[in-house]
Amino acid sequence: MAILAEIVVDTEGDSRIVVLYPVMWLFIAVLVTFVVTRLITRRIRSRGAEPADDDADQGGGLIGDITVGGVHLHHQVFGILFMTLAGLALIATTPEGTALNVFAALFGVGLALTFDEFALWVHLDDVYWSTSGRKSVDAIFCALMITGLMIGGAELVSGRIGTAQWWTSIGYLLISLGISLICLLKGKFVTGIVGIVFQPVAIVGAIRLAKPDSWWAVRRYSTRPRRLARSQARFGERYHARWNRARDFVAGPPDPRHAETQS
């Protein structure tokens, strides 16, 4: 089971040293990389909005977009490379101790850089600063919550294959996946994904109302006008405005020039 950290006592100096373990390094790397990345991208955008100097390059300075041969390299490219390198190293060398922590952190850096541009995967377009770009914030929140929950250990299947304990864990996993699937069908993607690791979240999401434009609501609320009305009231403009304010506070508001792109 993965644990957060271990306190090692230095007998010579009688001091205590906190030793972090791989999942914690992964979590820290995701969180720090996401924060730093958003600070950098917001700085680049703010500089791009300033009047350009005729004698200065708009993207000059220490902080700016990276281009190769006139092609803008999005930071997810570096994230994919980091995750690939870390994954290959973890598989090929099976490191332990410090090396394992380093590769775990490197994988976390790659994960954050890649998921911060999740919306680009979905739309196959540069929607980073559009309203659709808010999907990236939701994706990185999912990654942080799942990684954080796994710090305390996550064992989806336990016991030897074929034993009663193994079959019990398989049944429990299938039930959990089924509950998470209900959340996804109700349009609650973050709840469904996080619920795979932390089931109480999925149970609450599965019991509560579906979002009005979800698969569940379209097929099950069409003959229940009162339930549909409750769903529309709960997930109306105020609901979206509240969550969008939280997303924009963390990641920066969308560019008004891309306001026509729907979230």
BAFI-3210 file (N, C-alpha, C; in Angstrom, 3 decimals, decimal comma, padded with zeros to 6 digits):
// residues 263
n [1|2|3|4|5|6|7|8|9|10|11|12|13|14|15|16|17|18|19|20|21|22|23|24|25|26|27|28|29|30|31|32|33|34|35|36|37|38|39|40|41|42|43|44|45|46|47|48|49|50|51|52|53|54|55|56|57|58|59|60|61|62|63|64|65|66|67|68|69|70|71|72|73|74|75|76|77|78|79|80|81|82|83|84|85|86|87|88|89|90|91|92|93|94|95|96|97|98|99|100|101|102|103|104|105|106|107|108|109|110|111|112|113|114|115|116|117|118|119|120|121|122|123|124|125|126|127|128|129|130|131|132|133|134|135|136|137|138|139|140|141|142|143|144|145|146|147|148|149|150|151|152|153|154|155|156|157|158|159|160|161|162|163|164|165|166|167|168|169|170|171|172|173|174|175|176|177|178|179|180|181|182|183|184|185|186|187|188|189|190|191|192|193|194|195|196|197|198|199|200|201|202|203|204|205|206|207|208|209|210|211|212|213|214|215|216|217|218|219|220|221|222|223|224|225|226|227|228|229|230|231|232|233|234|235|236|237|238|239|240|241|242|243|244|245|246|247|248|249|250|251|252|253|254|255|256|257|258|259|260|261|262|263]
n.u [000,842|000,517|001,948|001,902|004,281|007,350|008,804|012,043|014,448|017,317|019,920|022,356|022,231|019,879|017,582|014,640|013,709|011,688|010,601|009,416|007,133|006,707|004,025|003,293|005,248|004,485|001,938|002,655|004,243|002,358|000,597|002,291|003,411|001,115|000,217|002,453|002,556|000,107|000,502|002,589|001,414|-000,675|000,786|002,063|-000,182|-001,097|001,018|000,824|-001,442|-000,641|000,356|002,347|005,834|007,604|010,270|010,643|010,235|007,142|006,877|009,178|011,823|012,282|010,075|007,838|006,029|006,974|008,469|009,174|010,630|008,617|006,363|004,122|004,846|002,872|002,509|001,695|003,035|005,597|004,826|003,843|006,234|007,748|006,187|006,392|009,169|009,473|007,719|008,880|011,330|010,484|009,390|011,490|013,704|012,847|013,112|014,192|013,802|015,356|015,578|013,131|011,368|012,162|011,477|008,747|007,997|008,758|006,965|004,643|005,006|004,863|002,244|000,718|001,368|000,305|-002,458|-003,275|-003,831|-006,016|-008,457|-007,658|-007,117|-009,675|-011,075|-009,359|-008,176|-006,883|-008,080|-007,453|-007,728|-010,411|-013,947|-014,404|-011,986|-012,076|-012,540|-010,080|-009,309|-011,139|-010,255|-007,642|-008,230|-009,529|-007,360|-005,712|-007,339|-007,714|-005,050|-004,365|-006,105|-005,044|-002,731|-003,043|-003,192|-004,360|-006,086|-007,505|-008,120|-007,797|-006,169|-005,437|-005,683|-008,750|-009,496|-011,824|-011,619|-010,532|-012,571|-014,562|-013,474|-013,412|-016,161|-016,911|-015,488|-016,733|-019,294|-018,681|-017,717|-020,064|-021,712|-020,227|-020,491|-023,197|-023,090|-021,591|-023,385|-025,294|-024,170|-022,200|-019,166|-016,705|-017,375|-017,976|-015,508|-013,743|-015,111|-014,507|-012,241|-012,848|-015,514|-017,833|-018,281|-019,183|-021,528|-023,193|-023,386|-024,696|-027,188|-028,348|-029,957|-029,833|-027,918|-029,579|-029,074|-027,951|-027,328|-028,888|-030,967|-032,203|-033,364|-034,794|-036,113|-037,876|-040,534|-041,137|-041,886|-041,745|-039,478|-037,550|-037,758|-036,824|-034,214|-033,268|-033,474|-031,667|-029,223|-028,831|-028,163|-027,016|-025,693|-023,718|-022,389|-021,319|-019,455|-017,863|-016,709|-015,031|-013,309|-012,169|-010,880|-008,779|-007,480|-007,581|-009,602|-011,605|-010,690|-012,264|-012,471|-012,879|-015,363|-017,513|-017,180|-018,518|-018,955]
n.v [-001,196|002,221|004,991|008,214|009,430|008,861|009,020|009,418|008,775|010,437|009,204|010,243|013,068|013,208|014,017|014,493|013,300|013,801|011,561|011,467|009,552|007,773|008,259|010,569|012,333|012,344|013,566|016,118|017,019|017,195|019,162|021,438|021,825|022,353|024,770|026,478|026,354|027,523|030,099|030,952|030,780|032,594|034,902|035,083|035,510|037,968|039,617|039,434|040,898|043,466|046,614|046,244|046,726|048,331|047,682|045,444|041,996|040,426|038,063|037,900|037,811|036,074|034,541|033,062|031,898|028,746|028,090|026,149|026,167|027,880|026,668|026,461|024,985|023,299|022,988|020,480|018,756|018,519|017,431|014,901|013,781|013,742|011,996|009,719|009,166|008,806|006,648|004,626|004,373|003,510|001,042|-000,307|-000,252|-000,689|000,950|001,822|003,482|006,651|007,012|005,998|007,863|010,153|009,509|009,210|011,823|013,083|011,875|012,966|015,683|015,557|014,594|016,735|018,834|017,764|017,236|019,794|020,808|019,428|020,043|020,585|018,093|017,068|018,812|019,077|021,458|024,772|025,681|026,760|029,226|029,668|029,328|026,624|025,695|025,418|022,817|021,663|022,496|021,135|018,544|018,504|018,904|016,497|014,734|015,607|015,072|012,278|011,402|012,442|010,973|008,468|008,587|007,610|004,981|002,599|-000,100|-001,850|-004,467|-007,325|-010,068|-013,552|-014,849|-016,294|-016,907|-016,473|-013,903|-012,544|-012,779|-011,376|-008,793|-008,276|-008,234|-006,043|-004,043|-004,056|-003,204|-000,643|000,508|000,406|002,213|004,545|004,738|005,398|007,994|009,210|008,924|010,629|013,002|013,881|014,126|014,583|013,724|011,026|009,980|010,447|008,980|006,335|005,746|006,768|005,786|006,831|009,414|008,870|007,477|009,427|011,176|009,521|009,154|011,682|014,307|014,216|016,054|018,387|018,170|015,726|012,217|010,570|012,279|013,085|010,724|009,695|011,700|012,827|012,117|012,974|015,779|017,420|016,536|017,077|019,853|020,484|019,623|021,383|023,755|023,344|022,961|025,325|028,627|029,962|027,927|027,127|029,554|029,871|027,724|028,328|030,704|029,762|028,125|030,060|031,662|030,075|029,331|031,475|033,782|033,120|034,162|036,973|037,128|034,581|033,930|032,834|030,107|027,249|025,930]
n.w [000,000|-000,856|000,843|002,470|003,612|005,381|008,554|009,362|011,786|012,658|014,258|015,086|015,128|016,380|015,017|013,001|009,841|007,114|004,776|001,597|-000,420|-003,622|-004,770|-003,484|-004,404|-007,051|-006,880|-005,841|-007,958|-010,058|-009,039|-008,565|-011,124|-012,651|-011,477|-011,941|-014,728|-015,480|-014,448|-016,101|-018,689|-018,417|-018,032|-020,524|-022,139|-021,126|-021,841|-024,565|-024,981|-024,587|-026,104|-028,983|-029,351|-031,911|-032,274|-030,827|-030,136|-029,938|-028,501|-027,030|-024,504|-021,345|-020,870|-022,984|-025,927|-027,332|-030,341|-033,212|-036,242|-037,059|-036,080|-033,428|-030,424|-028,301|-024,711|-024,004|-025,645|-024,567|-022,169|-022,940|-023,860|-021,470|-019,880|-021,419|-021,324|-018,534|-018,123|-019,730|-018,402|-015,873|-016,487|-017,765|-016,041|-013,445|-011,000|-007,627|-004,440|-004,394|-007,188|-008,114|-006,992|-008,379|-011,051|-010,705|-010,043|-012,429|-014,190|-013,116|-013,727|-016,533|-016,787|-015,757|-017,567|-019,889|-019,338|-018,791|-021,218|-022,060|-023,315|-025,880|-026,893|-027,170|-028,896|-030,993|-031,698|-031,097|-028,356|-025,971|-024,552|-024,823|-023,993|-024,101|-023,328|-020,629|-020,011|-019,678|-017,153|-015,555|-016,128|-015,064|-012,392|-011,855|-012,181|-010,079|-007,830|-007,975|-007,862|-005,370|-003,695|-004,050|-002,634|-000,088|-000,643|-002,974|-003,829|-006,085|-006,804|-004,882|-003,135|-003,945|-007,272|-008,089|-005,508|-002,732|-001,695|-003,855|-005,811|-004,464|-004,374|-007,096|-007,681|-006,106|-007,406|-009,938|-009,230|-008,301|-010,668|-012,134|-010,714|-011,088|-013,837|-014,064|-013,055|-015,089|-017,240|-016,330|-016,837|-015,140|-015,131|-013,785|-011,198|-011,747|-012,642|-010,487|-008,625|-009,170|-007,758|-005,236|-003,838|-002,336|-003,388|-005,991|-005,406|-004,236|-006,424|-008,252|-007,110|-007,000|-008,988|-012,610|-015,056|-017,192|-019,978|-020,323|-021,190|-019,580|-018,617|-021,003|-021,882|-019,728|-018,352|-020,066|-019,965|-017,510|-016,524|-014,215|-012,839|-014,771|-014,850|-012,288|-012,567|-014,540|-013,140|-011,036|-012,363|-013,771|-015,148|-012,971|-011,605|-013,512|-013,778|-011,244|-011,034|-013,225|-012,405|-010,388|-011,926|-013,618|-011,793|-010,987|-013,404|-015,147|-016,997|-019,981|-023,332|-024,641|-027,404|-028,202|-027,419|-028,684|-028,723|-027,339|-024,005]
ca.u [000,000|001,275|001,740|002,292|005,673|007,895|009,689|013,276|015,161|018,773|020,377|023,511|021,794|018,575|016,644|013,659|013,702|010,487|010,900|008,203|007,081|006,460|002,723|003,302|006,046|003,635|000,918|003,310|004,676|001,173|000,084|003,240|003,534|-000,113|000,213|003,491|002,168|-000,953|001,098|003,356|000,524|-001,404|001,745|002,233|-001,389|-001,136|002,010|000,301|-002,490|-000,014|000,755|003,643|006,878|008,084|011,624|010,706|009,447|006,015|007,065|010,540|012,002|012,486|008,809|007,159|005,697|008,088|008,192|010,240|010,309|007,355|005,270|003,988|004,821|002,079|003,241|001,347|004,061|006,641|004,218|003,839|007,614|008,144|005,507|006,967|010,482|009,297|007,109|009,884|012,320|009,863|009,202|012,752|014,717|012,227|013,945|013,765|014,350|015,384|015,315|011,694|010,751|012,477|010,663|007,358|007,838|008,831|005,681|003,667|005,205|004,300|000,790|000,146|001,515|-000,588|-003,858|-003,598|-004,331|-006,974|-009,473|-007,105|-007,295|-011,085|-011,528|-008,346|-008,031|-006,310|-009,184|-006,919|-008,283|-011,838|-014,764|-014,199|-010,735|-012,324|-012,485|-008,741|-009,292|-011,846|-009,408|-006,519|-008,813|-009,721|-006,045|-005,241|-008,142|-007,414|-003,692|-004,398|-006,753|-004,165|-001,620|-003,308|-003,221|-005,515|-005,958|-008,807|-008,310|-006,934|-006,248|-004,935|-006,667|-009,600|-009,919|-013,046|-011,267|-010,333|-013,880|-015,264|-012,930|-013,858|-017,556|-016,957|-014,996|-017,765|-020,359|-018,161|-017,701|-021,451|-022,177|-019,543|-021,089|-024,447|-022,693|-021,208|-024,604|-026,020|-023,440|-021,308|-017,942|-015,709|-017,854|-017,849|-014,104|-013,209|-015,824|-013,892|-011,282|-013,498|-016,888|-018,907|-018,559|-019,998|-022,857|-023,966|-023,669|-025,651|-028,506|-028,886|-030,513|-028,947|-027,907|-030,709|-028,683|-027,222|-027,976|-029,883|-032,108|-032,892|-034,117|-035,607|-036,882|-038,773|-041,910|-041,246|-041,626|-041,395|-038,070|-036,746|-037,753|-035,920|-032,855|-032,924|-033,306|-030,448|-028,046|-029,088|-027,105|-026,318|-024,778|-022,578|-021,640|-020,560|-018,304|-016,968|-015,920|-013,965|-012,342|-011,457|-009,997|-007,591|-006,796|-007,698|-010,851|-011,466|-010,472|-013,553|-012,476|-013,304|-016,595|-018,514|-016,973|-019,366|-018,359]
ca.v [000,000|003,462|005,871|009,588|009,704|008,127|009,847|008,707|009,410|010,476|008,941|011,069|014,406|013,068|014,831|013,732|013,623|013,306|010,980|011,348|008,359|008,096|008,842|011,943|013,100|012,490|014,569|017,425|017,418|017,600|020,414|022,535|022,050|023,001|026,165|027,210|026,436|028,520|031,414|031,293|031,019|033,845|035,976|035,187|036,117|039,383|040,318|039,492|041,914|044,777|047,151|045,744|047,675|048,070|047,146|044,313|040,815|040,282|036,890|037,884|037,693|034,736|033,809|033,224|030,662|028,039|027,764|025,481|026,260|028,573|025,873|026,625|023,726|023,377|022,344|019,064|017,993|018,212|016,529|013,551|013,309|013,448|010,778|008,598|008,871|008,261|005,327|003,685|004,144|002,716|-000,327|-000,932|-000,334|-001,005|001,628|001,872|004,586|007,993|006,944|005,820|009,149|011,079|009,165|009,502|013,271|013,396|011,468|013,961|016,894|015,283|014,475|018,072|019,572|017,180|017,423|021,216|021,088|018,359|020,513|020,516|016,712|016,835|019,633|019,087|022,860|025,550|026,300|026,912|030,405|029,796|028,732|025,174|025,398|025,112|021,363|021,328|022,703|019,990|017,354|018,560|018,697|015,048|014,125|015,936|014,381|010,846|011,224|012,693|009,850|007,301|008,733|006,712|003,598|002,223|-001,499|-002,139|-005,917|-007,899|-011,518|-014,406|-015,099|-017,462|-017,047|-015,739|-012,492|-012,005|-012,622|-010,304|-007,508|-008,089|-007,820|-004,680|-003,161|-003,946|-002,363|000,729|000,988|000,622|003,455|005,635|004,839|006,153|009,405|009,673|009,035|011,797|014,206|014,283|013,447|014,648|012,844|009,637|009,568|010,404|007,943|005,024|005,567|007,114|005,413|007,673|010,520|008,333|007,107|010,671|011,662|008,631|009,320|013,013|014,570|014,296|017,335|018,354|017,810|014,456|011,037|010,087|013,190|013,071|009,473|009,320|012,833|013,338|011,867|013,461|017,225|018,049|016,214|017,829|021,253|020,568|019,497|022,632|024,793|023,075|023,112|026,461|029,602|030,270|026,801|027,219|030,777|029,636|026,870|029,029|031,660|029,004|027,733|031,238|032,140|029,228|029,210|032,668|033,813|032,928|035,324|037,382|036,917|033,198|033,752|032,071|028,681|026,837|025,006]
ca.w [000,000|-000,894|001,979|002,242|003,939|006,510|009,367|009,675|012,895|012,544|015,625|015,444|015,490|017,016|014,258|012,240|008,425|006,461|003,472|000,801|-001,252|-005,024|-005,102|-002,995|-005,360|-008,233|-006,563|-005,740|-009,304|-010,814|-008,495|-008,803|-012,565|-013,113|-011,012|-012,657|-016,132|-015,630|-014,233|-017,297|-019,829|-018,177|-018,273|-021,975|-022,700|-020,748|-022,658|-025,922|-025,034|-024,508|-027,413|-029,406|-029,687|-033,272|-032,242|-029,893|-030,502|-029,014|-027,655|-026,530|-023,076|-020,811|-020,910|-024,261|-026,627|-027,954|-031,729|-033,961|-037,655|-037,215|-035,497|-031,984|-029,676|-027,073|-023,618|-023,895|-026,360|-023,588|-021,196|-023,509|-023,865|-020,092|-019,437|-022,172|-020,751|-017,192|-018,243|-020,222|-017,346|-014,811|-016,964|-018,167|-014,980|-012,159|-010,002|-006,235|-003,671|-004,969|-008,626|-008,293|-006,681|-009,469|-012,212|-010,353|-010,175|-013,855|-014,758|-012,670|-014,534|-017,851|-016,671|-015,592|-018,815|-020,896|-018,976|-018,823|-022,560|-022,333|-024,259|-027,237|-027,369|-027,483|-030,017|-032,050|-032,064|-030,005|-027,623|-024,607|-023,892|-025,095|-022,932|-024,161|-022,644|-019,218|-019,834|-019,204|-015,699|-014,980|-016,272|-014,122|-011,072|-011,733|-011,981|-008,734|-006,826|-008,025|-007,347|-003,929|-003,029|-004,132|-001,683|001,033|-001,110|-003,794|-004,238|-006,675|-006,772|-003,846|-002,970|-005,016|-008,324|-007,883|-004,114|-002,387|-001,551|-005,205|-006,435|-003,756|-004,827|-008,477|-007,608|-005,569|-008,465|-010,972|-008,685|-008,291|-012,047|-012,534|-010,102|-011,782|-015,164|-013,902|-012,944|-016,423|-018,035|-015,821|-017,203|-014,045|-015,548|-012,710|-010,132|-012,179|-012,717|-009,121|-007,896|-009,375|-006,673|-003,966|-004,171|-001,796|-004,306|-007,081|-004,891|-004,111|-007,769|-008,928|-006,498|-007,250|-010,317|-013,764|-015,752|-018,151|-021,341|-020,262|-021,765|-018,612|-018,580|-022,295|-022,054|-018,572|-017,835|-021,103|-019,522|-016,132|-016,647|-012,940|-012,554|-015,738|-014,414|-011,138|-013,080|-015,218|-012,121|-010,273|-013,216|-014,634|-015,381|-011,717|-011,344|-014,425|-013,469|-010,001|-011,333|-014,148|-011,618|-009,726|-012,954|-014,112|-010,722|-010,990|-014,689|-015,966|-017,770|-021,427|-024,174|-025,234|-028,853|-028,441|-026,628|-029,442|-028,493|-026,230|-023,038]
c.u [000,873|000,949|002,312|003,776|006,087|008,850|010,882|014,022|016,661|019,343|021,527|023,068|020,462|017,537|015,743|013,631|012,462|010,846|009,579|008,289|006,561|005,122|002,646|004,121|005,245|002,607|001,520|003,707|003,494|000,696|001,002|003,344|002,304|-000,125|001,230|003,116|001,105|-000,420|001,853|002,429|-000,291|-000,495|001,961|001,023|-001,458|-000,137|001,537|-000,766|-001,924|000,346|002,159|004,588|007,433|009,443|011,761|009,820|008,363|006,211|008,448|010,610|012,182|011,234|008,108|006,839|006,944|007,688|009,415|009,846|008,982|006,152|005,271|003,900|004,042|002,778|002,824|002,352|005,167|006,106|004,201|005,246|008,075|007,492|006,063|008,308|010,348|008,701|008,091|010,905|011,756|009,711|010,539|013,709|014,163|013,025|013,356|014,359|014,257|015,048|013,816|010,960|010,965|011,598|009,181|007,074|007,864|007,527|004,597|003,776|004,583|002,791|000,138|000,218|000,540|-002,048|-004,248|-004,073|-005,288|-007,997|-008,973|-007,209|-008,701|-011,489|-010,562|-008,162|-007,486|-007,414|-008,762|-007,569|-009,743|-012,627|-014,636|-012,919|-010,903|-012,341|-011,116|-008,639|-010,004|-010,972|-008,273|-007,021|-009,054|-008,393|-005,528|-006,015|-007,835|-006,025|-003,654|-005,029|-005,854|-002,950|-001,796|-003,384|-004,490|-005,288|-007,313|-009,129|-007,315|-007,118|-005,680|-006,047|-007,427|-010,083|-011,190|-012,773|-011,122|-011,668|-014,694|-014,790|-013,337|-015,311|-017,712|-016,511|-016,054|-018,927|-019,930|-018,155|-019,124|-022,013|-021,535|-020,113|-022,404|-024,145|-022,335|-022,438|-025,451|-025,277|-022,474|-019,968|-016,884|-016,092|-017,666|-016,426|-013,494|-013,842|-015,274|-012,924|-011,927|-015,006|-017,972|-019,267|-019,470|-021,401|-023,749|-024,344|-024,701|-027,058|-029,147|-029,310|-029,441|-028,973|-028,905|-030,329|-027,936|-028,019|-029,116|-031,138|-032,896|-033,794|-035,055|-036,454|-037,870|-040,237|-042,127|-040,935|-041,217|-039,931|-037,143|-036,646|-036,815|-034,467|-032,407|-032,711|-031,998|-029,198|-028,256|-027,892|-026,322|-025,321|-023,527|-021,730|-020,774|-019,310|-017,333|-016,129|-014,766|-012,895|-011,503|-010,515|-008,689|-006,795|-006,832|-008,955|-010,600|-011,251|-011,809|-013,622|-012,896|-014,606|-017,627|-018,351|-017,713|-018,643|-019,196]
c.v [001,240|004,309|007,233|009,802|008,853|009,048|009,003|009,479|009,288|010,354|009,839|012,455|014,408|013,971|013,923|014,227|012,988|012,840|010,781|010,135|008,693|008,767|010,289|012,842|013,343|013,588|015,971|017,930|017,893|018,974|021,586|022,856|022,749|024,476|026,997|027,396|027,499|029,940|031,871|031,618|032,300|035,044|036,180|035,873|037,604|040,202|040,451|040,549|043,326|045,272|046,717|046,881|047,326|047,402|045,917|043,195|040,626|039,117|036,821|037,768|036,257|033,885|034,095|031,883|030,064|027,649|027,123|025,487|026,924|027,839|026,051|025,252|023,929|022,593|020,894|018,186|017,572|017,273|015,098|012,963|012,923|012,157|009,550|008,183|008,228|006,859|004,278|003,349|003,273|001,257|-001,034|-001,164|-000,777|-000,374|001,556|003,115|005,912|007,982|006,803|007,126|010,154|010,785|009,403|010,988|013,685|013,020|012,470|015,260|016,705|015,205|015,848|018,873|019,070|017,454|018,892|021,638|019,984|018,784|020,458|019,106|016,536|017,550|019,623|020,497|023,604|026,334|026,628|028,078|030,650|029,195|027,212|024,766|025,109|023,609|020,926|021,476|021,551|018,738|017,359|018,407|017,209|014,359|014,383|015,169|012,891|010,574|011,425|011,554|008,618|007,403|007,772|005,257|003,301|000,820|-001,951|-003,626|-006,503|-009,414|-012,272|-014,726|-016,393|-017,647|-016,232|-014,244|-011,823|-011,781|-011,514|-008,937|-007,224|-007,606|-006,399|-003,681|-002,964|-003,073|-000,894|001,319|001,260|001,921|004,654|005,832|005,610|007,647|009,975|009,857|010,225|013,099|014,702|013,576|013,450|013,705|011,379|009,143|009,455|009,267|006,553|004,710|005,801|006,974|006,301|008,850|010,052|007,997|008,341|011,199|010,825|008,808|010,638|013,186|014,608|015,705|017,283|017,955|016,484|013,334|010,570|010,961|013,150|011,855|009,155|010,463|013,384|013,150|012,297|014,955|017,890|017,773|016,964|019,296|021,443|020,494|020,792|023,768|024,597|023,340|024,233|027,397|029,908|029,173|026,909|028,455|030,581|028,808|027,542|030,075|030,961|028,592|028,928|031,806|031,366|029,373|030,460|032,634|033,606|034,257|035,709|037,145|035,499|032,896|032,916|030,575|028,262|025,866|023,767]
c.w [000,000|000,324|001,668|002,453|005,121|007,259|009,798|010,753|012,673|013,950|016,042|015,892|016,199|016,334|013,438|010,799|007,794|005,051|002,722|-000,125|-002,650|-005,330|-004,621|-003,910|-006,634|-008,014|-006,522|-007,126|-010,139|-010,356|-008,833|-010,288|-013,113|-012,732|-011,797|-014,127|-016,354|-015,383|-015,484|-018,467|-019,641|-018,398|-019,774|-022,600|-022,372|-021,552|-024,096|-026,091|-024,968|-025,905|-027,773|-029,735|-031,057|-033,287|-031,361|-030,390|-029,464|-028,074|-027,053|-025,028|-022,661|-020,909|-022,226|-024,873|-027,274|-029,371|-032,362|-035,434|-037,921|-036,659|-033,981|-031,310|-028,387|-025,963|-023,409|-024,641|-025,396|-022,510|-021,679|-023,513|-022,465|-019,598|-020,153|-021,586|-019,370|-017,242|-018,722|-019,140|-016,229|-015,224|-017,189|-017,005|-013,635|-011,017|-008,601|-005,587|-004,394|-006,449|-008,907|-008,026|-007,810|-010,688|-011,943|-010,502|-011,640|-014,558|-014,369|-013,438|-015,919|-017,825|-016,578|-016,888|-019,879|-020,581|-018,941|-020,210|-023,014|-023,387|-025,696|-027,792|-027,926|-028,772|-031,201|-032,600|-030,858|-029,306|-026,188|-023,865|-024,256|-023,940|-022,926|-023,449|-021,170|-018,961|-019,313|-017,695|-015,003|-015,015|-015,258|-012,692|-010,825|-011,447|-010,569|-007,665|-006,798|-007,469|-005,837|-003,153|-003,013|-003,210|-000,511|000,639|-001,889|-004,320|-004,761|-006,644|-005,788|-003,788|-004,155|-006,009|-008,039|-006,463|-003,878|-002,263|-002,916|-005,888|-005,766|-004,226|-006,272|-008,502|-007,123|-006,631|-009,541|-010,500|-008,705|-009,692|-012,548|-011,980|-010,783|-013,180|-015,117|-013,803|-014,312|-017,310|-017,589|-016,093|-016,155|-014,229|-014,447|-011,581|-010,502|-012,183|-011,327|-008,332|-008,104|-008,251|-005,315|-004,148|-003,562|-002,695|-005,437|-006,611|-004,780|-005,492|-008,495|-008,384|-006,898|-008,713|-011,395|-014,341|-016,908|-019,572|-021,398|-020,923|-020,874|-018,640|-019,881|-022,418|-020,897|-018,028|-018,853|-020,725|-018,075|-016,115|-015,333|-012,594|-013,507|-015,328|-013,219|-011,586|-013,747|-014,221|-011,355|-011,101|-014,230|-014,743|-014,105|-011,368|-012,208|-014,117|-012,228|-010,279|-012,294|-013,422|-010,917|-010,734|-013,404|-013,062|-010,729|-012,277|-015,549|-016,800|-019,250|-022,146|-024,803|-026,740|-029,204|-027,720|-027,349|-029,240|-027,249|-025,322|-022,914]
res [m|a|i|l|a|e|i|v|v|d|t|e|g|d|s|r|i|v|v|l|y|p|v|m|w|l|f|i|a|v|l|v|t|f|v|v|t|r|l|i|t|r|r|i|r|s|r|g|a|e|p|a|d|d|d|a|d|q|g|g|g|l|i|g|d|i|t|v|g|g|v|h|l|h|h|q|v|f|g|i|l|f|m|t|l|a|g|l|a|l|i|a|t|t|p|e|g|t|a|l|n|v|f|a|a|l|f|g|v|g|l|a|l|t|f|d|e|f|a|l|w|v|h|l|d|d|v|y|w|s|t|s|g|r|k|s|v|d|a|i|f|c|a|l|m|i|t|g|l|m|i|g|g|a|e|l|v|s|g|r|i|g|t|a|q|w|w|t|s|i|g|y|l|l|i|s|l|g|i|s|l|i|c|l|l|k|g|k|f|v|t|g|i|v|g|i|v|f|q|p|v|a|i|v|g|a|i|r|l|a|k|p|d|s|w|w|a|v|r|r|y|s|t|r|p|r|r|l|a|r|s|q|a|r|f|g|e|r|y|h|a|r|w|n|r|a|r|d|f|v|a|g|p|p|d|p|r|h|a|e|t|q|s]
***
